[in-house]
Amino acid sequence: MWHHLSSDWLNWADQLAPAAQKVNRHLVDALALPALARAADGRGLAVLDLASGVGEPAFGIARMLACEDESVLNGQVIASDIVPGMCAGLAERAGAEGIGNLSVVTADMEKLPFGAGTMDAISCRFGVMFCNDPDAALRDANRVLRTGGRAAFMLWAPLVDNPLFAAMDGVLGNILGTGFADAGLDLFGFADPASATARMVRGGFGDVAITTHNPAGRIPERAAFWKPQMEMLFGPQLRAATDAERGAIDTAMFEALRPYVTDGYFQVPICFHVLAGVKG
């Protein structure tokens, strides 16, 4: 499925990067990179980003670790994704932005091509829930971490707490006959905090903690702000839709999200968890 969406992701990559970086700070904070750097005693950190897509948060972490002074944060980032097209696109973007301490590897996070105990930290932004076997991915993340290394996963909270996704699911279901379930998209497999925490523990992690975040943007009322997310999840279906269907989708999305308009601006909240743990 994701092989057919890489062009959609790349189309929106530059436009979405600033907003992604704001959200990513919660994930990066959970990695506690300064503490890991102190424990590394001058050795540069090795950070693996899973399901990197078009580059975030791998780019942001690489910039944090770009200092050559061993007395401060420094190190290398490996950006990985299961889709070769995604990897090619993010490698090109990294080169264009001059990020020299980042490499790109095509990898299945359920069977990572790295040795045991080779990574100091692992990040994953909205990716693990899409694995065929998410629990295998958690176990393999634990395997490649050094003792004391940290992993942090950003996960969607329940659909009811994410009105953009609820509107998208209903509108596309009504107009195109496809929603998340029909498209094989399980965005909410880690939505329950207790269940997500238990899965992390079963994956071999200790000191597991989960935090929930509810940011809301401020977007002009007439902006069809749902298009990037919609195209990145339903690109093939939208390309097959007629002009009339695409127009009807936009109209229905405006109506579904109208309750979140205040003083001429959409203020639609999103809700996500950051699940983090340490390899003992």
C-alpha positions in Angstrom: 0.0 0.0 0.0 2.7 2.5 1.0 4.6 2.0 -2.2 1.7 3.7 -4.0 1.8 6.7 -1.7 5.4 7.9 -1.8 4.7 10.5 -4.4 1.9 11.9 -2.4 4.1 12.2 0.7 6.9 13.8 -1.3 4.5 16.4 -2.8 3.7 17.8 0.6 7.0 17.2 2.4 8.4 20.8 2.3 5.1 22.4 3.0 4.4 20.2 6.1 7.9 20.2 7.5 7.5 23.3 9.8 4.3 22.0 11.4 5.9 18.5 11.8 8.9 19.9 13.6 6.6 21.6 16.1 4.8 18.4 16.9 8.1 16.3 16.9 9.5 18.1 19.9 7.4 15.9 22.1 8.9 12.8 20.6 12.5 14.1 20.7 12.1 15.2 24.3 11.1 11.7 25.2 14.4 10.4 23.8 16.4 12.4 26.4 19.3 12.8 24.0 21.4 15.0 26.4 21.3 12.3 29.0 22.2 9.6 26.5 25.1 11.8 25.3 26.4 12.1 28.9 26.2 8.4 29.3 28.1 7.9 26.0 31.1 9.8 27.5 32.1 11.6 24.3 31.1 8.9 21.8 28.8 10.2 19.2 25.2 9.0 19.5 23.7 6.6 16.9 20.0 7.3 16.4 17.7 5.2 14.3 14.5 6.7 13.0 11.9 4.1 11.9 9.2 4.7 9.2 10.9 8.0 8.3 8.7 8.8 5.4 10.0 11.9 3.8 12.4 12.8 6.6 10.8 13.9 9.9 11.8 13.6 12.7 15.1 12.2 11.3 16.1 15.6 9.8 15.4 17.5 13.1 17.4 15.0 15.2 20.3 15.0 12.7 20.5 18.8 13.0 20.6 18.5 16.8 23.5 16.0 16.5 25.4 17.9 13.8 27.9 19.5 16.2 31.5 18.2 15.8 32.4 19.3 19.4 32.3 16.0 21.4 31.5 18.0 24.6 28.0 18.7 23.3 25.4 16.7 21.4 26.9 15.0 18.3 26.2 11.9 16.4 24.7 10.2 13.4 21.1 9.4 12.3 19.9 6.5 10.2 16.6 7.3 8.5 14.8 4.1 7.5 11.6 3.2 5.7 10.2 0.1 4.1 9.4 1.9 0.9 12.3 2.4 -1.5 10.6 5.4 -3.1 10.3 7.1 0.3 14.0 6.5 1.0 15.1 7.9 -2.4 13.0 11.0 -1.8 14.2 11.7 1.7 17.8 11.1 0.7 17.4 13.7 -2.0 15.9 16.1 0.4 18.6 15.5 3.0 21.2 16.2 0.3 19.5 19.4 -0.8 19.3 20.6 2.8 23.0 19.8 3.5 22.3 17.3 6.3 25.6 15.4 6.3 25.3 13.3 9.4 22.3 11.3 8.1 22.2 8.1 6.1 19.2 6.3 4.6 18.5 2.6 4.7 15.5 0.7 3.3 14.4 -1.5 6.1 11.4 -3.4 7.5 11.1 -2.4 11.2 10.0 -5.9 12.0 13.4 -7.3 10.8 15.9 -4.5 11.1 19.2 -5.0 9.3 21.3 -3.9 12.2 23.3 -5.7 14.9 22.1 -6.1 18.5 23.1 -3.3 20.8 24.2 -0.9 18.0 21.8 2.1 18.6 21.6 4.6 21.4 18.1 5.8 20.6 15.2 4.9 18.3 12.4 7.3 17.2 9.2 6.5 15.3 6.6 9.0 14.3 3.2 7.6 13.5 4.6 4.4 12.0 4.6 1.3 14.2 0.8 0.9 14.1 1.0 0.2 10.4 3.2 -2.9 10.7 1.9 -6.3 9.9 3.2 -7.3 13.4 3.7 -4.2 15.6 4.8 -6.3 18.5 7.6 -7.8 16.4 8.7 -4.3 15.6 8.8 -3.4 19.2 10.9 -6.4 20.0 13.3 -5.8 17.2 13.7 -2.1 18.2 14.6 -3.4 21.7 17.1 -5.8 20.2 19.1 -3.2 18.3 19.3 -0.8 21.3 22.3 -0.6 23.6 21.6 -1.3 27.2 20.2 2.0 28.6 19.2 3.1 25.2 15.8 4.8 24.7 13.0 4.3 22.2 10.0 6.7 21.7 7.0 6.1 19.5 4.4 8.7 18.5 1.0 7.2 18.2 -2.5 8.4 17.4 -5.0 8.6 20.3 -8.6 7.4 19.6 -10.6 8.4 16.6 -13.1 10.2 18.8 -10.4 12.6 20.0 -9.2 13.3 16.4 -12.1 15.1 14.6 -10.1 15.6 11.4 -9.7 11.8 11.0 -13.3 11.2 12.1 -14.5 13.7 9.4 -12.2 12.2 6.8 -13.4 8.6 7.5 -17.0 9.5 7.3 -16.8 11.8 4.2 -14.7 9.4 2.1 -16.8 6.5 3.2 -20.0 8.3 2.0 -18.6 9.6 -1.2 -16.0 7.1 -2.4 -17.1 4.1 -0.4 -13.8 3.8 1.4 -12.6 4.7 4.9 -9.7 3.7 7.0 -10.8 0.1 7.5 -11.6 -0.4 3.8 -8.1 1.0 2.9 -6.4 -1.3 5.4 -5.3 1.6 7.6 -5.2 0.9 11.3 -4.2 4.3 12.7 -5.5 3.6 16.1 -4.0 0.3 17.1 -2.1 1.9 20.0 -4.8 4.4 20.9 -5.6 2.9 24.3 -2.8 4.1 26.7 -3.0 1.0 29.0 -2.8 -1.4 26.1 0.0 0.5 24.4 2.0 0.6 27.6 1.6 -3.2 28.1 2.7 -3.9 24.5 5.9 -1.8 25.1 6.6 -3.8 28.3 6.1 -7.1 26.4 8.6 -5.8 23.8 11.2 -5.8 26.5 11.3 -2.2 27.6 11.5 -0.8 31.1 10.7 2.6 32.6 7.8 2.8 30.2 5.9 6.0 30.2 3.1 7.4 28.0 2.1 11.1 27.6 -0.9 12.5 25.7 -0.8 15.8 23.8 -3.7 17.8 22.3 -2.4 20.7 20.1 -4.7 22.7 17.9 -3.6 24.8 15.0 -5.1 28.1 13.7 -5.9 27.9 10.0 -7.9 30.3 7.8 -11.5 29.2 7.4 -11.4 28.7 3.7 -8.2 26.6 3.6 -8.7 23.0 2.7 -6.1 22.0 5.3 -7.1 18.3 5.3 -5.8 17.7 1.8 -2.2 16.8 2.7 -3.2 14.2 5.2 -6.0 12.9 3.0 -3.7 12.5 0.0 -1.0 10.9 2.0 -3.4 8.2 3.2 -5.8 7.9 0.2 -3.8 9.1 -2.7 -4.7 6.3 -5.2 -8.4 6.6 -4.3 -8.5 10.3 -4.8 -6.6 10.1 -8.1 -9.3 7.7 -9.3 -12.1 10.0 -8.2 -14.0 12.3 -10.6 -13.8 16.1 -10.3 -17.3 16.1 -9.0 -16.4 13.6 -6.3 -13.4 15.6 -5.2 -15.4 18.8 -5.1 -18.1 17.0 -3.0 -15.4 15.8 -0.6 -14.1 19.3 0.0 -17.6 20.6 0.5 -18.4 17.8 3.0 -15.2 18.3 4.9 -15.9 22.0 5.3 -19.3 21.2 6.7 -18.1 18.4 9.0 -15.4 20.7 10.5 -17.4 23.9 10.6 -18.0 23.5 14.4 -14.3 24.1 14.9 -14.3 27.5 13.2 -13.8 30.5 15.6 -13.3 34.1 14.4 -12.7 33.0 10.9 -10.1 30.3 11.7 -10.3 26.5 12.0 -9.0 25.3 15.4 -9.2 21.6 15.0 -7.4 19.7 17.8 -5.3 16.6 17.2 -4.6 14.1 19.9 -1.6 11.7 20.1 0.5 9.8 22.6 4.2 9.5 23.0 5.2 6.1 24.3 8.8 5.8 25.5 10.9 3.2 27.3 14.4 2.1 28.1 16.3 -1.1 27.3 17.3 -2.6 30.6 
